[in-house]
Amino acid sequence: MRSIQAASLCAAGAGIIGLAAVAAWGAHAAPYPPPAAGRLPRPSPQPRPVPLADLSHRTLTHPVSLYGAARPAIVSRAGWGADESLLHEAPRYGHAVRVVFLHHTDNGNGYDCARVPEIIRGIYTGHVKDQKWDDVGYNFFVDKCGTIYEGRAGGVTRPVVGAQSVGFNIDTVGIAAIGSYDAAGSVPHVMTEAIAKLSAWKLGLAGIDPRSTQKLRSSNNKSRFRKGTHEDFNAISGHRDAFFTDCPGEELYAQLPAIRAEAARLQGRH
């Protein structure tokens, strides 16, 4: 299963628009100081992990958390025109989503939101045909107009193992903000609102407070942390927290405290 190999999915700068031109895939990274002792340099694609049991129904049959949030509107894979014949393997599942990793696709912000399905199809094709993964790496996409799209197949309510944060794909979800979000003022409010709604809902399925920290075990030496170590992450984190990259962009990363607070409010927390 090659797709769970995901290294950095924040794409290298790609122009828009057009099916070929918008295949926003690949590695996106900014220069970093040499890794500290105990950490490894920026990786090549990750080796395949041990297959996971499908434990997703265990989450779905638990009592609903007092702090759940409403499910937001989500455009399905059929809605953006996913070619399901490209899929190579069945989805894998973890126990429950405990951490959200936020990404950006880094393909510019001048796109027309009406053409986002075309952009996503380009990313999907790039991940499958060029990267040789079995599906698109991200679990969800959010565009600058605040529309949420289903990404990786397997069911939006379930803890699908993505290919979006090397070493930490299990029990996490990857949300990709379509565009480039380094510059001040580049992040639309409707986008952060949509990210907060999606995060509140997904974390709420397991009763996770968006303002909490969660401990994850690294499954691979090629993340920021050695395989087998347990690391604390904010329940809503940036890709850079787990991997050697500047993703999800300086300005979007700066919005994370506000996104966490809004997601907690949507769950009814005080």
Disulfide bonds with the S-S distance in Angstrom:
Cys10-Cys247 1.46
Cys113-Cys145 2.09
